[in-house]
Amino acid sequence: MQKYQKAIKENVCAICVDSDENGNCTLTADETCAVIHYLPQIVDIIHNSGTDDIQIYKEKINETICSNCKTQENSGYCHLREDVNCSVERYFRFIVETIQNVDEGII
């Protein structure tokens, strides 16, 4: 998992709106980065989906991660996702690409 975390920090955290000009996270100790928190599950979904279809990944993320996230309502509505304020939602394509690049040995 360390290789994925390192690659995510270099490729996703570096462009995140919650990072400073040097790519360091500015979230407080009371805040949690969803990308880092759910990274093992995201990697697992990408590895075990049996597809390269990003839409399938997104559906599986919604089924497994979002459905258990404290910000998603029982109805399925999530104000963070709706406002593109969820880091998993906002950087999803970059996350998938980074994981795939690690798997292919590109990074």
Biopython code that builds the backbone (N, CA, C, O; Angstrom):
import numpy as np
from Bio.PDB.StructureBuilder import StructureBuilder

atoms = [
    (1, "MET", "N", (0.827, -1.192, 0.000)),
    (1, "MET", "CA", (0.000, 0.000, 0.000)),
    (1, "MET", "C", (0.871, 1.257, 0.000)),
    (1, "MET", "O", (0.437, 2.320, -0.443)),
    (2, "GLN", "N", (2.099, 1.126, 0.498)),
    (2, "GLN", "CA", (2.979, 2.294, 0.571)),
    (2, "GLN", "C", (3.260, 2.896, -0.799)),
    (2, "GLN", "O", (3.322, 4.118, -0.940)),
    (3, "LYS", "N", (3.431, 2.044, -1.812)),
    (3, "LYS", "CA", (3.723, 2.577, -3.149)),
    (3, "LYS", "C", (2.540, 3.384, -3.684)),
    (3, "LYS", "O", (2.729, 4.382, -4.378)),
    (4, "TYR", "N", (1.324, 2.951, -3.360)),
    (4, "TYR", "CA", (0.141, 3.700, -3.792)),
    (4, "TYR", "C", (0.025, 5.016, -3.028)),
    (4, "TYR", "O", (-0.275, 6.054, -3.619)),
    (5, "GLN", "N", (0.262, 4.978, -1.724)),
    (5, "GLN", "CA", (0.200, 6.203, -0.923)),
    (5, "GLN", "C", (1.222, 7.222, -1.406)),
    (5, "GLN", "O", (0.919, 8.409, -1.526)),
    (6, "LYS", "N", (2.421, 6.755, -1.680)),
    (6, "LYS", "CA", (3.479, 7.649, -2.162)),
    (6, "LYS", "C", (3.080, 8.272, -3.499)),
    (6, "LYS", "O", (3.237, 9.477, -3.697)),
    (7, "ALA", "N", (2.570, 7.463, -4.405)),
    (7, "ALA", "CA", (2.172, 7.960, -5.722)),
    (7, "ALA", "C", (0.989, 8.925, -5.620)),
    (7, "ALA", "O", (0.941, 9.933, -6.326)),
    (8, "ILE", "N", (0.045, 8.614, -4.746)),
    (8, "ILE", "CA", (-1.104, 9.513, -4.547)),
    (8, "ILE", "C", (-0.616, 10.854, -4.006)),
    (8, "ILE", "O", (-1.054, 11.903, -4.477)),
    (9, "LYS", "N", (0.281, 10.832, -3.030)),
    (9, "LYS", "CA", (0.800, 12.085, -2.470)),
    (9, "LYS", "C", (1.507, 12.915, -3.539)),
    (9, "LYS", "O", (1.386, 14.140, -3.562)),
    (10, "GLU", "N", (2.241, 12.247, -4.421)),
    (10, "GLU", "CA", (2.991, 12.958, -5.456)),
    (10, "GLU", "C", (2.102, 13.458, -6.597)),
    (10, "GLU", "O", (2.377, 14.505, -7.183)),
    (11, "ASN", "N", (1.038, 12.714, -6.915)),
    (11, "ASN", "CA", (0.253, 13.032, -8.104)),
    (11, "ASN", "C", (-1.124, 13.623, -7.827)),
    (11, "ASN", "O", (-1.656, 14.360, -8.656)),
    (12, "VAL", "N", (-1.696, 13.315, -6.692)),
    (12, "VAL", "CA", (-3.025, 13.829, -6.374)),
    (12, "VAL", "C", (-2.935, 14.912, -5.303)),
    (12, "VAL", "O", (-3.472, 16.006, -5.476)),
    (13, "CYS", "N", (-2.272, 14.614, -4.222)),
    (13, "CYS", "CA", (-2.157, 15.602, -3.142)),
    (13, "CYS", "C", (-1.482, 16.879, -3.631)),
    (13, "CYS", "O", (-1.798, 17.976, -3.169)),
    (14, "ALA", "N", (-0.559, 16.728, -4.558)),
    (14, "ALA", "CA", (0.168, 17.884, -5.078)),
    (14, "ALA", "C", (-0.741, 18.892, -5.774)),
    (14, "ALA", "O", (-0.412, 20.076, -5.841)),
    (15, "ILE", "N", (-1.888, 18.430, -6.295)),
    (15, "ILE", "CA", (-2.805, 19.336, -6.990)),
    (15, "ILE", "C", (-4.079, 19.608, -6.187)),
    (15, "ILE", "O", (-4.951, 20.353, -6.634)),
    (16, "CYS", "N", (-4.179, 19.017, -5.029)),
    (16, "CYS", "CA", (-5.381, 19.131, -4.208)),
    (16, "CYS", "C", (-5.574, 20.565, -3.708)),
    (16, "CYS", "O", (-4.611, 21.261, -3.388)),
    (17, "VAL", "N", (-6.826, 20.986, -3.647)),
    (17, "VAL", "CA", (-7.128, 22.324, -3.142)),
    (17, "VAL", "C", (-6.836, 22.437, -1.646)),
    (17, "VAL", "O", (-6.759, 23.542, -1.110)),
    (18, "ASP", "N", (-6.675, 21.310, -0.979)),
    (18, "ASP", "CA", (-6.364, 21.315, 0.449)),
    (18, "ASP", "C", (-4.866, 21.183, 0.706)),
    (18, "ASP", "O", (-4.453, 20.780, 1.793)),
    (19, "SER", "N", (-4.059, 21.521, -0.290)),
    (19, "SER", "CA", (-2.609, 21.481, -0.097)),
    (19, "SER", "C", (-2.033, 22.882, -0.276)),
    (19, "SER", "O", (-2.638, 23.753, -0.901)),
    (20, "ASP", "N", (-0.850, 23.068, 0.289)),
    (20, "ASP", "CA", (-0.189, 24.359, 0.139)),
    (20, "ASP", "C", (0.604, 24.376, -1.174)),
    (20, "ASP", "O", (0.535, 23.429, -1.958)),
    (21, "GLU", "N", (1.339, 25.435, -1.400)),
    (21, "GLU", "CA", (2.080, 25.588, -2.660)),
    (21, "GLU", "C", (3.179, 24.536, -2.841)),
    (21, "GLU", "O", (3.688, 24.358, -3.947)),
    (22, "ASN", "N", (3.542, 23.845, -1.771)),
    (22, "ASN", "CA", (4.544, 22.776, -1.849)),
    (22, "ASN", "C", (3.912, 21.387, -1.912)),
    (22, "ASN", "O", (4.625, 20.384, -1.909)),
    (23, "GLY", "N", (2.586, 21.318, -1.967)),
    (23, "GLY", "CA", (1.895, 20.037, -2.044)),
    (23, "GLY", "C", (1.655, 19.372, -0.708)),
    (23, "GLY", "O", (1.260, 18.207, -0.655)),
    (24, "ASN", "N", (1.890, 20.102, 0.377)),
    (24, "ASN", "CA", (1.664, 19.557, 1.718)),
    (24, "ASN", "C", (0.211, 19.771, 2.131)),
    (24, "ASN", "O", (-0.359, 20.836, 1.896)),
    (25, "CYS", "N", (-0.370, 18.770, 2.738)),
    (25, "CYS", "CA", (-1.769, 18.827, 3.143)),
    (25, "CYS", "C", (-1.971, 19.892, 4.225)),
    (25, "CYS", "O", (-1.177, 20.016, 5.158)),
    (26, "THR", "N", (-3.050, 20.651, 4.070)),
    (26, "THR", "CA", (-3.360, 21.693, 5.040)),
    (26, "THR", "C", (-4.561, 21.328, 5.917)),
    (26, "THR", "O", (-5.026, 22.157, 6.700)),
    (27, "LEU", "N", (-5.063, 20.106, 5.794)),
    (27, "LEU", "CA", (-6.173, 19.681, 6.647)),
    (27, "LEU", "C", (-5.689, 19.622, 8.094)),
    (27, "LEU", "O", (-4.536, 19.283, 8.364)),
    (28, "THR", "N", (-6.575, 19.951, 9.004)),
    (28, "THR", "CA", (-6.220, 19.937, 10.420)),
    (28, "THR", "C", (-6.297, 18.505, 10.957)),
    (28, "THR", "O", (-6.750, 17.596, 10.261)),
    (29, "ALA", "N", (-5.861, 18.322, 12.172)),
    (29, "ALA", "CA", (-5.905, 17.010, 12.816)),
    (29, "ALA", "C", (-7.342, 16.527, 12.996)),
    (29, "ALA", "O", (-7.579, 15.325, 13.117)),
    (30, "ASP", "N", (-8.289, 17.441, 13.015)),
    (30, "ASP", "CA", (-9.705, 17.087, 13.159)),
    (30, "ASP", "C", (-10.361, 16.719, 11.834)),
    (30, "ASP", "O", (-11.498, 16.246, 11.814)),
    (31, "GLU", "N", (-9.652, 16.933, 10.725)),
    (31, "GLU", "CA", (-10.188, 16.644, 9.397)),
    (31, "GLU", "C", (-9.508, 15.395, 8.833)),
    (31, "GLU", "O", (-8.366, 15.085, 9.171)),
    (32, "THR", "N", (-10.231, 14.693, 7.972)),
    (32, "THR", "CA", (-9.696, 13.474, 7.379)),
    (32, "THR", "C", (-9.758, 13.585, 5.863)),
    (32, "THR", "O", (-10.779, 13.982, 5.300)),
    (33, "CYS", "N", (-8.683, 13.238, 5.223)),
    (33, "CYS", "CA", (-8.661, 13.186, 3.769)),
    (33, "CYS", "C", (-9.296, 11.865, 3.348)),
    (33, "CYS", "O", (-8.802, 10.793, 3.695)),
    (34, "ALA", "N", (-10.381, 11.947, 2.606)),
    (34, "ALA", "CA", (-11.086, 10.741, 2.178)),
    (34, "ALA", "C", (-10.228, 9.882, 1.258)),
    (34, "ALA", "O", (-10.325, 8.656, 1.293)),
    (35, "VAL", "N", (-9.397, 10.502, 0.444)),
    (35, "VAL", "CA", (-8.552, 9.724, -0.474)),
    (35, "VAL", "C", (-7.601, 8.834, 0.318)),
    (35, "VAL", "O", (-7.501, 7.638, 0.047)),
    (36, "ILE", "N", (-6.916, 9.396, 1.274)),
    (36, "ILE", "CA", (-5.969, 8.628, 2.079)),
    (36, "ILE", "C", (-6.713, 7.628, 2.961)),
    (36, "ILE", "O", (-6.298, 6.476, 3.085)),
    (37, "HIS", "N", (-7.792, 8.062, 3.562)),
    (37, "HIS", "CA", (-8.560, 7.191, 4.456)),
    (37, "HIS", "C", (-9.094, 5.954, 3.736)),
    (37, "HIS", "O", (-9.030, 4.846, 4.267)),
    (38, "TYR", "N", (-9.619, 6.147, 2.528)),
    (38, "TYR", "CA", (-10.243, 5.046, 1.794)),
    (38, "TYR", "C", (-9.343, 4.421, 0.730)),
    (38, "TYR", "O", (-9.798, 3.569, -0.032)),
    (39, "LEU", "N", (-8.086, 4.825, 0.664)),
    (39, "LEU", "CA", (-7.205, 4.337, -0.389)),
    (39, "LEU", "C", (-7.142, 2.809, -0.475)),
    (39, "LEU", "O", (-7.218, 2.275, -1.581)),
    (40, "PRO", "N", (-7.006, 2.085, 0.632)),
    (40, "PRO", "CA", (-6.980, 0.620, 0.502)),
    (40, "PRO", "C", (-8.243, 0.059, -0.167)),
    (40, "PRO", "O", (-8.163, -0.868, -0.972)),
    (41, "GLN", "N", (-9.387, 0.617, 0.166)),
    (41, "GLN", "CA", (-10.632, 0.155, -0.450)),
    (41, "GLN", "C", (-10.697, 0.550, -1.922)),
    (41, "GLN", "O", (-11.184, -0.224, -2.745)),
    (42, "ILE", "N", (-10.220, 1.731, -2.260)),
    (42, "ILE", "CA", (-10.219, 2.188, -3.651)),
    (42, "ILE", "C", (-9.323, 1.287, -4.489)),
    (42, "ILE", "O", (-9.710, 0.863, -5.578)),
    (43, "VAL", "N", (-8.133, 0.994, -3.988)),
    (43, "VAL", "CA", (-7.215, 0.103, -4.698)),
    (43, "VAL", "C", (-7.853, -1.266, -4.892)),
    (43, "VAL", "O", (-7.777, -1.848, -5.974)),
    (44, "ASP", "N", (-8.473, -1.767, -3.851)),
    (44, "ASP", "CA", (-9.135, -3.070, -3.925)),
    (44, "ASP", "C", (-10.236, -3.068, -4.984)),
    (44, "ASP", "O", (-10.349, -4.020, -5.757)),
    (45, "ILE", "N", (-11.031, -2.034, -5.027)),
    (45, "ILE", "CA", (-12.112, -1.939, -6.021)),
    (45, "ILE", "C", (-11.543, -1.944, -7.431)),
    (45, "ILE", "O", (-12.049, -2.650, -8.303)),
    (46, "ILE", "N", (-10.509, -1.172, -7.655)),
    (46, "ILE", "CA", (-9.907, -1.108, -8.990)),
    (46, "ILE", "C", (-9.298, -2.456, -9.378)),
    (46, "ILE", "O", (-9.411, -2.885, -10.526)),
    (47, "HIS", "N", (-8.670, -3.106, -8.440)),
    (47, "HIS", "CA", (-8.037, -4.394, -8.730)),
    (47, "HIS", "C", (-9.030, -5.536, -8.910)),
    (47, "HIS", "O", (-8.739, -6.497, -9.621)),
    (48, "ASN", "N", (-10.192, -5.447, -8.279)),
    (48, "ASN", "CA", (-11.115, -6.579, -8.271)),
    (48, "ASN", "C", (-12.418, -6.349, -9.032)),
    (48, "ASN", "O", (-13.362, -7.124, -8.880)),
    (49, "SER", "N", (-12.485, -5.317, -9.830)),
    (49, "SER", "CA", (-13.710, -5.028, -10.572)),
    (49, "SER", "C", (-13.814, -5.812, -11.875)),
    (49, "SER", "O", (-14.898, -5.921, -12.448)),
    (50, "GLY", "N", (-12.714, -6.349, -12.339)),
    (50, "GLY", "CA", (-12.735, -7.117, -13.576)),
    (50, "GLY", "C", (-12.991, -6.275, -14.811)),
    (50, "GLY", "O", (-13.476, -6.785, -15.821)),
    (51, "THR", "N", (-12.671, -4.997, -14.742)),
    (51, "THR", "CA", (-12.904, -4.082, -15.856)),
    (51, "THR", "C", (-11.938, -2.915, -15.769)),
    (51, "THR", "O", (-11.299, -2.693, -14.741)),
    (52, "ASP", "N", (-11.841, -2.178, -16.855)),
    (52, "ASP", "CA", (-11.106, -0.910, -16.865)),
    (52, "ASP", "C", (-12.058, 0.264, -17.007)),
    (52, "ASP", "O", (-11.632, 1.397, -17.232)),
    (53, "ASP", "N", (-13.349, -0.013, -16.874)),
    (53, "ASP", "CA", (-14.394, 1.001, -17.040)),
    (53, "ASP", "C", (-14.475, 1.875, -15.790)),
    (53, "ASP", "O", (-14.865, 1.410, -14.719)),
    (54, "ILE", "N", (-14.107, 3.131, -15.938)),
    (54, "ILE", "CA", (-14.085, 4.048, -14.802)),
    (54, "ILE", "C", (-15.479, 4.256, -14.213)),
    (54, "ILE", "O", (-15.613, 4.519, -13.018)),
    (55, "GLN", "N", (-16.511, 4.140, -15.038)),
    (55, "GLN", "CA", (-17.880, 4.288, -14.541)),
    (55, "GLN", "C", (-18.233, 3.144, -13.595)),
    (55, "GLN", "O", (-18.926, 3.353, -12.600)),
    (56, "ILE", "N", (-17.763, 1.941, -13.900)),
    (56, "ILE", "CA", (-17.983, 0.788, -13.011)),
    (56, "ILE", "C", (-17.254, 1.022, -11.692)),
    (56, "ILE", "O", (-17.799, 0.741, -10.624)),
    (57, "TYR", "N", (-16.025, 1.534, -11.757)),
    (57, "TYR", "CA", (-15.284, 1.854, -10.529)),
    (57, "TYR", "C", (-16.084, 2.835, -9.683)),
    (57, "TYR", "O", (-16.224, 2.662, -8.472)),
    (58, "LYS", "N", (-16.605, 3.866, -10.338)),
    (58, "LYS", "CA", (-17.354, 4.911, -9.627)),
    (58, "LYS", "C", (-18.597, 4.321, -8.959)),
    (58, "LYS", "O", (-18.912, 4.666, -7.819)),
    (59, "GLU", "N", (-19.294, 3.446, -9.654)),
    (59, "GLU", "CA", (-20.476, 2.797, -9.080)),
    (59, "GLU", "C", (-20.097, 1.953, -7.869)),
    (59, "GLU", "O", (-20.802, 1.955, -6.860)),
    (60, "LYS", "N", (-18.991, 1.237, -7.969)),
    (60, "LYS", "CA", (-18.547, 0.392, -6.853)),
    (60, "LYS", "C", (-18.078, 1.236, -5.674)),
    (60, "LYS", "O", (-18.274, 0.855, -4.520)),
    (61, "ILE", "N", (-17.463, 2.372, -5.956)),
    (61, "ILE", "CA", (-17.066, 3.308, -4.897)),
    (61, "ILE", "C", (-18.320, 3.786, -4.170)),
    (61, "ILE", "O", (-18.360, 3.815, -2.940)),
    (62, "ASN", "N", (-19.344, 4.161, -4.939)),
    (62, "ASN", "CA", (-20.599, 4.636, -4.338)),
    (62, "ASN", "C", (-21.245, 3.541, -3.497)),
    (62, "ASN", "O", (-21.775, 3.818, -2.421)),
    (63, "GLU", "N", (-21.207, 2.303, -3.977)),
    (63, "GLU", "CA", (-21.818, 1.184, -3.265)),
    (63, "GLU", "C", (-21.077, 0.834, -1.976)),
    (63, "GLU", "O", (-21.703, 0.546, -0.955)),
    (64, "THR", "N", (-19.752, 0.859, -2.024)),
    (64, "THR", "CA", (-18.985, 0.360, -0.881)),
    (64, "THR", "C", (-18.465, 1.445, 0.050)),
    (64, "THR", "O", (-18.493, 1.282, 1.270)),
    (65, "ILE", "N", (-17.997, 2.537, -0.509)),
    (65, "ILE", "CA", (-17.411, 3.593, 0.316)),
    (65, "ILE", "C", (-18.446, 4.650, 0.667)),
    (65, "ILE", "O", (-18.665, 4.944, 1.842)),
    (66, "CYS", "N", (-19.075, 5.216, -0.338)),
    (66, "CYS", "CA", (-20.037, 6.302, -0.093)),
    (66, "CYS", "C", (-21.193, 5.841, 0.783)),
    (66, "CYS", "O", (-21.666, 6.587, 1.640)),
    (67, "SER", "N", (-21.642, 4.624, 0.568)),
    (67, "SER", "CA", (-22.791, 4.134, 1.340)),
    (67, "SER", "C", (-22.468, 4.002, 2.825)),
    (67, "SER", "O", (-23.378, 3.953, 3.652)),
    (68, "ASN", "N", (-21.188, 3.945, 3.169)),
    (68, "ASN", "CA", (-20.779, 3.849, 4.568)),
    (68, "ASN", "C", (-20.184, 5.144, 5.107)),
    (68, "ASN", "O", (-19.772, 5.209, 6.265)),
    (69, "CYS", "N", (-20.140, 6.163, 4.276)),
    (69, "CYS", "CA", (-19.569, 7.453, 4.685)),
    (69, "CYS", "C", (-20.586, 8.213, 5.531)),
    (69, "CYS", "O", (-21.779, 8.213, 5.228)),
    (70, "LYS", "N", (-20.113, 8.851, 6.580)),
    (70, "LYS", "CA", (-21.006, 9.557, 7.501)),
    (70, "LYS", "C", (-21.666, 10.785, 6.881)),
    (70, "LYS", "O", (-22.657, 11.279, 7.419)),
    (71, "THR", "N", (-21.146, 11.287, 5.770)),
    (71, "THR", "CA", (-21.757, 12.478, 5.171)),
    (71, "THR", "C", (-22.867, 12.137, 4.181)),
    (71, "THR", "O", (-23.642, 13.015, 3.801)),
    (72, "GLN", "N", (-22.955, 10.880, 3.757)),
    (72, "GLN", "CA", (-24.039, 10.509, 2.841)),
    (72, "GLN", "C", (-25.302, 10.211, 3.634)),
    (72, "GLN", "O", (-25.281, 9.466, 4.613)),
    (73, "GLU", "N", (-26.392, 10.803, 3.195)),
    (73, "GLU", "CA", (-27.682, 10.574, 3.842)),
    (73, "GLU", "C", (-28.250, 9.219, 3.427)),
    (73, "GLU", "O", (-27.803, 8.629, 2.444)),
    (74, "ASN", "N", (-29.220, 8.736, 4.164)),
    (74, "ASN", "CA", (-29.867, 7.459, 3.845)),
    (74, "ASN", "C", (-30.452, 7.449, 2.439)),
    (74, "ASN", "O", (-30.528, 6.397, 1.803)),
    (75, "SER", "N", (-30.858, 8.603, 1.959)),
    (75, "SER", "CA", (-31.430, 8.717, 0.616)),
    (75, "SER", "C", (-30.387, 8.568, -0.480)),
    (75, "SER", "O", (-30.731, 8.417, -1.652)),
    (76, "GLY", "N", (-29.093, 8.611, -0.099)),
    (76, "GLY", "CA", (-28.006, 8.544, -1.078)),
    (76, "GLY", "C", (-27.423, 9.897, -1.408)),
    (76, "GLY", "O", (-26.392, 9.986, -2.073)),
    (77, "TYR", "N", (-28.073, 10.956, -0.949)),
    (77, "TYR", "CA", (-27.581, 12.310, -1.205)),
    (77, "TYR", "C", (-26.370, 12.611, -0.330)),
    (77, "TYR", "O", (-26.362, 12.299, 0.861)),
    (78, "CYS", "N", (-25.367, 13.206, -0.917)),
    (78, "CYS", "CA", (-24.172, 13.622, -0.171)),
    (78, "CYS", "C", (-23.856, 15.061, -0.561)),
    (78, "CYS", "O", (-23.573, 15.351, -1.724)),
    (79, "HIS", "N", (-23.907, 15.952, 0.416)),
    (79, "HIS", "CA", (-23.633, 17.364, 0.118)),
    (79, "HIS", "C", (-22.191, 17.579, -0.328)),
    (79, "HIS", "O", (-21.924, 18.462, -1.144)),
    (80, "LEU", "N", (-21.262, 16.791, 0.192)),
    (80, "LEU", "CA", (-19.863, 16.934, -0.227)),
    (80, "LEU", "C", (-19.683, 16.508, -1.684)),
    (80, "LEU", "O", (-19.024, 17.197, -2.463)),
    (81, "ARG", "N", (-20.266, 15.384, -2.037)),
    (81, "ARG", "CA", (-20.166, 14.891, -3.416)),
    (81, "ARG", "C", (-20.895, 15.842, -4.364)),
    (81, "ARG", "O", (-20.396, 16.146, -5.448)),
    (82, "GLU", "N", (-22.069, 16.308, -3.958)),
    (82, "GLU", "CA", (-22.870, 17.211, -4.792)),
    (82, "GLU", "C", (-22.124, 18.518, -5.067)),
    (82, "GLU", "O", (-22.204, 19.056, -6.171)),
    (83, "ASP", "N", (-21.401, 19.029, -4.070)),
    (83, "ASP", "CA", (-20.646, 20.280, -4.215)),
    (83, "ASP", "C", (-19.229, 20.049, -4.751)),
    (83, "ASP", "O", (-18.425, 20.980, -4.799)),
    (84, "VAL", "N", (-18.927, 18.823, -5.148)),
    (84, "VAL", "CA", (-17.591, 18.408, -5.582)),
    (84, "VAL", "C", (-16.571, 18.814, -4.519)),
    (84, "VAL", "O", (-15.493, 19.324, -4.820)),
    (85, "ASN", "N", (-16.953, 18.568, -3.264)),
    (85, "ASN", "CA", (-16.098, 18.892, -2.137)),
    (85, "ASN", "C", (-15.536, 17.631, -1.485)),
    (85, "ASN", "O", (-14.809, 17.707, -0.494)),
    (86, "CYS", "N", (-15.875, 16.486, -2.040)),
    (86, "CYS", "CA", (-15.318, 15.214, -1.580)),
    (86, "CYS", "C", (-14.071, 14.950, -2.407)),
    (86, "CYS", "O", (-14.131, 14.939, -3.636)),
    (87, "SER", "N", (-12.951, 14.739, -1.747)),
    (87, "SER", "CA", (-11.701, 14.555, -2.477)),
    (87, "SER", "C", (-11.717, 13.304, -3.354)),
    (87, "SER", "O", (-11.089, 13.291, -4.412)),
    (88, "VAL", "N", (-12.419, 12.260, -2.936)),
    (88, "VAL", "CA", (-12.516, 11.053, -3.773)),
    (88, "VAL", "C", (-13.262, 11.400, -5.063)),
    (88, "VAL", "O", (-12.846, 11.000, -6.150)),
    (89, "GLU", "N", (-14.344, 12.130, -4.942)),
    (89, "GLU", "CA", (-15.137, 12.538, -6.111)),
    (89, "GLU", "C", (-14.346, 13.503, -6.996)),
    (89, "GLU", "O", (-14.274, 13.326, -8.212)),
    (90, "ARG", "N", (-13.767, 14.504, -6.384)),
    (90, "ARG", "CA", (-13.079, 15.569, -7.128)),
    (90, "ARG", "C", (-11.891, 15.038, -7.931)),
    (90, "ARG", "O", (-11.675, 15.452, -9.070)),
    (91, "TYR", "N", (-11.131, 14.132, -7.344)),
    (91, "TYR", "CA", (-9.898, 13.665, -7.978)),
    (91, "TYR", "C", (-9.981, 12.227, -8.474)),
    (91, "TYR", "O", (-8.956, 11.581, -8.690)),
    (92, "PHE", "N", (-11.195, 11.730, -8.654)),
    (92, "PHE", "CA", (-11.382, 10.315, -8.951)),
    (92, "PHE", "C", (-10.582, 9.847, -10.157)),
    (92, "PHE", "O", (-9.904, 8.823, -10.075)),
    (93, "ARG", "N", (-10.639, 10.550, -11.252)),
    (93, "ARG", "CA", (-9.892, 10.142, -12.456)),
    (93, "ARG", "C", (-8.385, 10.132, -12.198)),
    (93, "ARG", "O", (-7.685, 9.231, -12.661)),
    (94, "PHE", "N", (-7.885, 11.117, -11.468)),
    (94, "PHE", "CA", (-6.460, 11.159, -11.137)),
    (94, "PHE", "C", (-6.074, 9.992, -10.221)),
    (94, "PHE", "O", (-4.995, 9.415, -10.357)),
    (95, "ILE", "N", (-6.962, 9.656, -9.297)),
    (95, "ILE", "CA", (-6.706, 8.546, -8.375)),
    (95, "ILE", "C", (-6.610, 7.244, -9.152)),
    (95, "ILE", "O", (-5.669, 6.471, -8.971)),
    (96, "VAL", "N", (-7.582, 7.007, -10.014)),
    (96, "VAL", "CA", (-7.596, 5.773, -10.819)),
    (96, "VAL", "C", (-6.360, 5.712, -11.704)),
    (96, "VAL", "O", (-5.688, 4.683, -11.770)),
    (97, "GLU", "N", (-6.064, 6.795, -12.373)),
    (97, "GLU", "CA", (-4.897, 6.842, -13.264)),
    (97, "GLU", "C", (-3.611, 6.582, -12.487)),
    (97, "GLU", "O", (-2.736, 5.856, -12.960)),
    (98, "THR", "N", (-3.493, 7.165, -11.311)),
    (98, "THR", "CA", (-2.294, 6.977, -10.493)),
    (98, "THR", "C", (-2.144, 5.518, -10.069)),
    (98, "THR", "O", (-1.052, 4.957, -10.152)),
    (99, "ILE", "N", (-3.226, 4.911, -9.619)),
    (99, "ILE", "CA", (-3.177, 3.499, -9.212)),
    (99, "ILE", "C", (-2.802, 2.622, -10.400)),
    (99, "ILE", "O", (-1.974, 1.720, -10.268)),
    (100, "GLN", "N", (-3.398, 2.876, -11.546)),
    (100, "GLN", "CA", (-3.086, 2.091, -12.742)),
    (100, "GLN", "C", (-1.633, 2.288, -13.164)),
    (100, "GLN", "O", (-0.984, 1.335, -13.595)),
    (101, "ASN", "N", (-1.116, 3.504, -13.047)),
    (101, "ASN", "CA", (0.281, 3.762, -13.393)),
    (101, "ASN", "C", (1.239, 3.048, -12.447)),
    (101, "ASN", "O", (2.287, 2.562, -12.872)),
    (102, "VAL", "N", (0.885, 2.982, -11.173)),
    (102, "VAL", "CA", (1.706, 2.222, -10.226)),
    (102, "VAL", "C", (1.697, 0.752, -10.622)),
    (102, "VAL", "O", (2.746, 0.110, -10.658)),
    (103, "ASP", "N", (0.521, 0.220, -10.919)),
    (103, "ASP", "CA", (0.406, -1.192, -11.308)),
    (103, "ASP", "C", (1.198, -1.522, -12.564)),
    (103, "ASP", "O", (1.737, -2.620, -12.701)),
    (104, "GLU", "N", (1.262, -0.563, -13.475)),
    (104, "GLU", "CA", (1.987, -0.773, -14.740)),
    (104, "GLU", "C", (3.470, -0.446, -14.606)),
    (104, "GLU", "O", (4.227, -0.618, -15.562)),
    (105, "GLY", "N", (3.895, 0.020, -13.441)),
    (105, "GLY", "CA", (5.296, 0.343, -13.225)),
    (105, "GLY", "C", (5.733, 1.661, -13.834)),
    (105, "GLY", "O", (6.927, 1.938, -13.947)),
    (106, "ILE", "N", (4.760, 2.472, -14.224)),
    (106, "ILE", "CA", (5.075, 3.768, -14.832)),
    (106, "ILE", "C", (5.566, 4.750, -13.766)),
    (106, "ILE", "O", (6.455, 5.564, -14.015)),
    (107, "ILE", "N", (4.973, 4.658, -12.582)),
    (107, "ILE", "CA", (5.425, 5.500, -11.466)),
    (107, "ILE", "C", (5.637, 4.632, -10.247)),
    (107, "ILE", "O", (6.018, 5.134, -9.190)),
]
sb = StructureBuilder()
sb.init_structure("model")
sb.init_model(0)
sb.init_chain("A")
sb.init_seg("    ")
for serial, (resi, resn, name, xyz) in enumerate(atoms, 1):
    if name == "N":
        sb.init_residue(resn, " ", resi, " ")
    sb.init_atom(name, np.array(xyz, "f"), 0.0, 1.0, " ", f" {name:<3s}", serial, name[0])
structure = sb.get_structure()
